[in-house]
């Protein structure tokens, strides 16, 4: 079972919003939570391009964009240091324990380069057999690379994996990888999802453990 991180096991949207808001304010660009929602599951540079849709200043070079993205990440990481296991979603630990005891191999499939830091802050590192994240992929969701790499790390074929996602981009990536998916949150009911769930505590029953 391959889990997206943000929005499934924890919620860091507020930290992303705070960090991107600093960049938007610096550029004089309007930015609100609706725009922030468009950034979910999207790479850092692609997120910056979305924010720049409302930018009316002089054209920015690739180098200037890279500096802005780095500034955002530095601010975001400083906010992440406030995280602790209390920021975990309800039923996360008991659900992961039940899945592991049921014989499932578990992995993280996240586009974020900060996934290792988040896992450490949440005390979840030992819960997973593999981590595929923004540090080892070239393409972000909806490209399937992050999930295909996770399956490879687990020593499993794509058809043997179930992806747990809350973003439509992630469900598209799972479908492109040839994997079943369990959609929750904003992605629940999405036509490409194999299953829809309200909470991760439904997962053990879904896979019969």
Buried (B, 14 or more C-beta within 10 A) or exposed (E): BBBBBBBBBBBBBEBBBBBBBBBBEEBEBEBEEEBBEEBBBBBBEEBBEBBBEEBEEEEBEEEEBBEBBEBBBEBBBEBBEEBEEEBBBEBBBEBBEBBBEEEBBBBBBBBBBBBBBBBEBBEBEEBBBBBBBBEEBEEBBBBBBBBBBBBBBBEBEBEEBBBBBBBBBBBBBBBBBBBBBBBBBBBBEBEBBBBBBEEBBBBBEBBEE
